[in-house]
Amino acid sequence: MKKSRNICRSIYLATCLCAGMALLPSCSKPQSAYYEKIDGEPQIDFIEFMNDSVVRYIAPGPLEMRSKYTEANGVITVYVAPLSTAKLTRIDGNTLQGSVPFFEGTWKRK
């Protein structure tokens, strides 16, 4: 009886530890960054960086898209489609400059 109680206690502690470790990243600062296009329509002209590798935006249609992205040396590359990429240049911490044909214009963080 005592042995099964110790096993149950160990399983309970291990479960609590795993749950705590899973919740730990959510306690850190939010990674989402939301930008709107200057003089754009807020409902469709936005870019939201969901985390360090996924961006959400509205494509023509209007169709909500989620794509992978990378950032190096202030240039953000969004992988729009298998053979298409979009470039955004970080002007400062709150401003992005998009290039043609995707995301052209200036984007401000909200």
PyMOL CGO cylinders between C-alpha atoms (Angstrom):
from pymol import cmd
from pymol.cgo import CYLINDER

trace = [
    CYLINDER, 0.00, 0.00, 0.00, 2.77, 2.42, 0.94, 0.3, 1, 1, 1, 1, 1, 1,
    CYLINDER, 2.77, 2.42, 0.94, 4.69, 1.58, -2.25, 0.3, 1, 1, 1, 1, 1, 1,
    CYLINDER, 4.69, 1.58, -2.25, 1.70, 2.37, -4.51, 0.3, 1, 1, 1, 1, 1, 1,
    CYLINDER, 1.70, 2.37, -4.51, 1.13, 5.64, -2.63, 0.3, 1, 1, 1, 1, 1, 1,
    CYLINDER, 1.13, 5.64, -2.63, 4.76, 6.66, -3.27, 0.3, 1, 1, 1, 1, 1, 1,
    CYLINDER, 4.76, 6.66, -3.27, 4.41, 5.78, -6.96, 0.3, 1, 1, 1, 1, 1, 1,
    CYLINDER, 4.41, 5.78, -6.96, 1.21, 7.85, -7.24, 0.3, 1, 1, 1, 1, 1, 1,
    CYLINDER, 1.21, 7.85, -7.24, 2.90, 10.74, -5.45, 0.3, 1, 1, 1, 1, 1, 1,
    CYLINDER, 2.90, 10.74, -5.45, 5.90, 10.55, -7.81, 0.3, 1, 1, 1, 1, 1, 1,
    CYLINDER, 5.90, 10.55, -7.81, 3.64, 10.51, -10.86, 0.3, 1, 1, 1, 1, 1, 1,
    CYLINDER, 3.64, 10.51, -10.86, 1.69, 13.49, -9.50, 0.3, 1, 1, 1, 1, 1, 1,
    CYLINDER, 1.69, 13.49, -9.50, 4.87, 15.49, -8.86, 0.3, 1, 1, 1, 1, 1, 1,
    CYLINDER, 4.87, 15.49, -8.86, 6.27, 14.66, -12.30, 0.3, 1, 1, 1, 1, 1, 1,
    CYLINDER, 6.27, 14.66, -12.30, 3.00, 15.74, -13.92, 0.3, 1, 1, 1, 1, 1, 1,
    CYLINDER, 3.00, 15.74, -13.92, 2.99, 19.03, -12.01, 0.3, 1, 1, 1, 1, 1, 1,
    CYLINDER, 2.99, 19.03, -12.01, 6.61, 19.66, -12.95, 0.3, 1, 1, 1, 1, 1, 1,
    CYLINDER, 6.61, 19.66, -12.95, 5.93, 19.02, -16.65, 0.3, 1, 1, 1, 1, 1, 1,
    CYLINDER, 5.93, 19.02, -16.65, 2.84, 21.24, -16.61, 0.3, 1, 1, 1, 1, 1, 1,
    CYLINDER, 2.84, 21.24, -16.61, 4.80, 24.01, -14.93, 0.3, 1, 1, 1, 1, 1, 1,
    CYLINDER, 4.80, 24.01, -14.93, 7.59, 23.78, -17.49, 0.3, 1, 1, 1, 1, 1, 1,
    CYLINDER, 7.59, 23.78, -17.49, 5.05, 23.91, -20.32, 0.3, 1, 1, 1, 1, 1, 1,
    CYLINDER, 5.05, 23.91, -20.32, 3.49, 27.08, -18.90, 0.3, 1, 1, 1, 1, 1, 1,
    CYLINDER, 3.49, 27.08, -18.90, 6.79, 28.82, -18.20, 0.3, 1, 1, 1, 1, 1, 1,
    CYLINDER, 6.79, 28.82, -18.20, 7.25, 30.27, -21.73, 0.3, 1, 1, 1, 1, 1, 1,
    CYLINDER, 7.25, 30.27, -21.73, 3.76, 31.79, -21.59, 0.3, 1, 1, 1, 1, 1, 1,
    CYLINDER, 3.76, 31.79, -21.59, 4.83, 33.78, -18.51, 0.3, 1, 1, 1, 1, 1, 1,
    CYLINDER, 4.83, 33.78, -18.51, 7.58, 35.54, -20.40, 0.3, 1, 1, 1, 1, 1, 1,
    CYLINDER, 7.58, 35.54, -20.40, 6.98, 38.69, -22.45, 0.3, 1, 1, 1, 1, 1, 1,
    CYLINDER, 6.98, 38.69, -22.45, 4.46, 38.31, -25.30, 0.3, 1, 1, 1, 1, 1, 1,
    CYLINDER, 4.46, 38.31, -25.30, 6.14, 37.66, -28.62, 0.3, 1, 1, 1, 1, 1, 1,
    CYLINDER, 6.14, 37.66, -28.62, 3.30, 38.84, -30.81, 0.3, 1, 1, 1, 1, 1, 1,
    CYLINDER, 3.30, 38.84, -30.81, 3.95, 42.10, -32.67, 0.3, 1, 1, 1, 1, 1, 1,
    CYLINDER, 3.95, 42.10, -32.67, 1.11, 43.76, -34.59, 0.3, 1, 1, 1, 1, 1, 1,
    CYLINDER, 1.11, 43.76, -34.59, 1.73, 46.28, -37.40, 0.3, 1, 1, 1, 1, 1, 1,
    CYLINDER, 1.73, 46.28, -37.40, -0.76, 48.27, -39.50, 0.3, 1, 1, 1, 1, 1, 1,
    CYLINDER, -0.76, 48.27, -39.50, -0.07, 49.89, -42.85, 0.3, 1, 1, 1, 1, 1, 1,
    CYLINDER, -0.07, 49.89, -42.85, 0.02, 53.70, -42.75, 0.3, 1, 1, 1, 1, 1, 1,
    CYLINDER, 0.02, 53.70, -42.75, -3.08, 55.01, -44.58, 0.3, 1, 1, 1, 1, 1, 1,
    CYLINDER, -3.08, 55.01, -44.58, -4.29, 51.42, -44.96, 0.3, 1, 1, 1, 1, 1, 1,
    CYLINDER, -4.29, 51.42, -44.96, -7.51, 49.70, -43.95, 0.3, 1, 1, 1, 1, 1, 1,
    CYLINDER, -7.51, 49.70, -43.95, -6.90, 48.29, -40.42, 0.3, 1, 1, 1, 1, 1, 1,
    CYLINDER, -6.90, 48.29, -40.42, -9.14, 45.24, -40.98, 0.3, 1, 1, 1, 1, 1, 1,
    CYLINDER, -9.14, 45.24, -40.98, -7.06, 44.00, -43.93, 0.3, 1, 1, 1, 1, 1, 1,
    CYLINDER, -7.06, 44.00, -43.93, -3.77, 45.93, -43.96, 0.3, 1, 1, 1, 1, 1, 1,
    CYLINDER, -3.77, 45.93, -43.96, -2.00, 44.39, -40.99, 0.3, 1, 1, 1, 1, 1, 1,
    CYLINDER, -2.00, 44.39, -40.99, 0.91, 42.11, -40.28, 0.3, 1, 1, 1, 1, 1, 1,
    CYLINDER, 0.91, 42.11, -40.28, 1.08, 40.16, -37.02, 0.3, 1, 1, 1, 1, 1, 1,
    CYLINDER, 1.08, 40.16, -37.02, 4.24, 38.36, -36.03, 0.3, 1, 1, 1, 1, 1, 1,
    CYLINDER, 4.24, 38.36, -36.03, 2.74, 35.53, -33.96, 0.3, 1, 1, 1, 1, 1, 1,
    CYLINDER, 2.74, 35.53, -33.96, 6.07, 34.25, -32.62, 0.3, 1, 1, 1, 1, 1, 1,
    CYLINDER, 6.07, 34.25, -32.62, 9.67, 33.99, -33.78, 0.3, 1, 1, 1, 1, 1, 1,
    CYLINDER, 9.67, 33.99, -33.78, 8.81, 32.09, -36.97, 0.3, 1, 1, 1, 1, 1, 1,
    CYLINDER, 8.81, 32.09, -36.97, 5.13, 32.63, -37.97, 0.3, 1, 1, 1, 1, 1, 1,
    CYLINDER, 5.13, 32.63, -37.97, 3.50, 35.75, -39.39, 0.3, 1, 1, 1, 1, 1, 1,
    CYLINDER, 3.50, 35.75, -39.39, -0.24, 36.35, -40.00, 0.3, 1, 1, 1, 1, 1, 1,
    CYLINDER, -0.24, 36.35, -40.00, -1.64, 38.72, -42.63, 0.3, 1, 1, 1, 1, 1, 1,
    CYLINDER, -1.64, 38.72, -42.63, -4.55, 39.16, -45.04, 0.3, 1, 1, 1, 1, 1, 1,
    CYLINDER, -4.55, 39.16, -45.04, -3.87, 38.13, -48.64, 0.3, 1, 1, 1, 1, 1, 1,
    CYLINDER, -3.87, 38.13, -48.64, -5.95, 39.20, -51.64, 0.3, 1, 1, 1, 1, 1, 1,
    CYLINDER, -5.95, 39.20, -51.64, -9.31, 37.60, -51.50, 0.3, 1, 1, 1, 1, 1, 1,
    CYLINDER, -9.31, 37.60, -51.50, -9.42, 38.55, -48.50, 0.3, 1, 1, 1, 1, 1, 1,
    CYLINDER, -9.42, 38.55, -48.50, -7.85, 35.37, -47.18, 0.3, 1, 1, 1, 1, 1, 1,
    CYLINDER, -7.85, 35.37, -47.18, -6.12, 35.13, -43.81, 0.3, 1, 1, 1, 1, 1, 1,
    CYLINDER, -6.12, 35.13, -43.81, -2.67, 33.63, -44.28, 0.3, 1, 1, 1, 1, 1, 1,
    CYLINDER, -2.67, 33.63, -44.28, -0.02, 32.35, -41.90, 0.3, 1, 1, 1, 1, 1, 1,
    CYLINDER, -0.02, 32.35, -41.90, 3.48, 31.97, -43.24, 0.3, 1, 1, 1, 1, 1, 1,
    CYLINDER, 3.48, 31.97, -43.24, 6.95, 31.24, -41.98, 0.3, 1, 1, 1, 1, 1, 1,
    CYLINDER, 6.95, 31.24, -41.98, 9.45, 34.10, -41.79, 0.3, 1, 1, 1, 1, 1, 1,
    CYLINDER, 9.45, 34.10, -41.79, 13.07, 34.71, -40.91, 0.3, 1, 1, 1, 1, 1, 1,
    CYLINDER, 13.07, 34.71, -40.91, 14.92, 37.86, -39.92, 0.3, 1, 1, 1, 1, 1, 1,
    CYLINDER, 14.92, 37.86, -39.92, 18.58, 38.68, -40.47, 0.3, 1, 1, 1, 1, 1, 1,
    CYLINDER, 18.58, 38.68, -40.47, 20.35, 42.05, -40.30, 0.3, 1, 1, 1, 1, 1, 1,
    CYLINDER, 20.35, 42.05, -40.30, 17.07, 43.99, -40.09, 0.3, 1, 1, 1, 1, 1, 1,
    CYLINDER, 17.07, 43.99, -40.09, 15.55, 42.31, -43.17, 0.3, 1, 1, 1, 1, 1, 1,
    CYLINDER, 15.55, 42.31, -43.17, 12.48, 40.14, -42.63, 0.3, 1, 1, 1, 1, 1, 1,
    CYLINDER, 12.48, 40.14, -42.63, 11.83, 37.52, -45.31, 0.3, 1, 1, 1, 1, 1, 1,
    CYLINDER, 11.83, 37.52, -45.31, 8.27, 36.17, -45.41, 0.3, 1, 1, 1, 1, 1, 1,
    CYLINDER, 8.27, 36.17, -45.41, 7.79, 32.91, -47.30, 0.3, 1, 1, 1, 1, 1, 1,
    CYLINDER, 7.79, 32.91, -47.30, 4.48, 33.78, -48.97, 0.3, 1, 1, 1, 1, 1, 1,
    CYLINDER, 4.48, 33.78, -48.97, 4.33, 30.70, -51.25, 0.3, 1, 1, 1, 1, 1, 1,
    CYLINDER, 4.33, 30.70, -51.25, 6.74, 27.89, -52.10, 0.3, 1, 1, 1, 1, 1, 1,
    CYLINDER, 6.74, 27.89, -52.10, 8.63, 30.00, -54.65, 0.3, 1, 1, 1, 1, 1, 1,
    CYLINDER, 8.63, 30.00, -54.65, 7.63, 33.51, -53.52, 0.3, 1, 1, 1, 1, 1, 1,
    CYLINDER, 7.63, 33.51, -53.52, 9.08, 35.64, -50.76, 0.3, 1, 1, 1, 1, 1, 1,
    CYLINDER, 9.08, 35.64, -50.76, 8.31, 39.09, -49.45, 0.3, 1, 1, 1, 1, 1, 1,
    CYLINDER, 8.31, 39.09, -49.45, 10.84, 41.48, -47.89, 0.3, 1, 1, 1, 1, 1, 1,
    CYLINDER, 10.84, 41.48, -47.89, 10.31, 43.92, -45.05, 0.3, 1, 1, 1, 1, 1, 1,
    CYLINDER, 10.31, 43.92, -45.05, 13.09, 46.15, -43.76, 0.3, 1, 1, 1, 1, 1, 1,
    CYLINDER, 13.09, 46.15, -43.76, 13.13, 47.15, -40.11, 0.3, 1, 1, 1, 1, 1, 1,
    CYLINDER, 13.13, 47.15, -40.11, 13.50, 50.97, -39.99, 0.3, 1, 1, 1, 1, 1, 1,
    CYLINDER, 13.50, 50.97, -39.99, 13.33, 51.12, -36.18, 0.3, 1, 1, 1, 1, 1, 1,
    CYLINDER, 13.33, 51.12, -36.18, 11.64, 49.19, -33.38, 0.3, 1, 1, 1, 1, 1, 1,
    CYLINDER, 11.64, 49.19, -33.38, 8.19, 50.41, -34.44, 0.3, 1, 1, 1, 1, 1, 1,
    CYLINDER, 8.19, 50.41, -34.44, 8.44, 50.80, -38.22, 0.3, 1, 1, 1, 1, 1, 1,
    CYLINDER, 8.44, 50.80, -38.22, 8.79, 48.39, -41.14, 0.3, 1, 1, 1, 1, 1, 1,
    CYLINDER, 8.79, 48.39, -41.14, 9.22, 49.28, -44.81, 0.3, 1, 1, 1, 1, 1, 1,
    CYLINDER, 9.22, 49.28, -44.81, 7.76, 46.76, -47.25, 0.3, 1, 1, 1, 1, 1, 1,
    CYLINDER, 7.76, 46.76, -47.25, 8.88, 46.22, -50.80, 0.3, 1, 1, 1, 1, 1, 1,
    CYLINDER, 8.88, 46.22, -50.80, 6.96, 45.47, -53.99, 0.3, 1, 1, 1, 1, 1, 1,
    CYLINDER, 6.96, 45.47, -53.99, 5.03, 43.27, -54.80, 0.3, 1, 1, 1, 1, 1, 1,
    CYLINDER, 5.03, 43.27, -54.80, 4.03, 42.14, -51.28, 0.3, 1, 1, 1, 1, 1, 1,
    CYLINDER, 4.03, 42.14, -51.28, 3.61, 44.38, -48.23, 0.3, 1, 1, 1, 1, 1, 1,
    CYLINDER, 3.61, 44.38, -48.23, 4.67, 47.56, -50.08, 0.3, 1, 1, 1, 1, 1, 1,
    CYLINDER, 4.67, 47.56, -50.08, 4.43, 50.66, -47.95, 0.3, 1, 1, 1, 1, 1, 1,
    CYLINDER, 4.43, 50.66, -47.95, 5.25, 51.69, -44.41, 0.3, 1, 1, 1, 1, 1, 1,
    CYLINDER, 5.25, 51.69, -44.41, 3.97, 49.67, -41.45, 0.3, 1, 1, 1, 1, 1, 1,
    CYLINDER, 3.97, 49.67, -41.45, 3.71, 51.00, -37.87, 0.3, 1, 1, 1, 1, 1, 1,
    CYLINDER, 3.71, 51.00, -37.87, 3.56, 48.90, -34.73, 0.3, 1, 1, 1, 1, 1, 1,
    CYLINDER, 3.56, 48.90, -34.73, 0.30, 49.19, -32.78, 0.3, 1, 1, 1, 1, 1, 1,
]
cmd.load_cgo(trace, "trace")
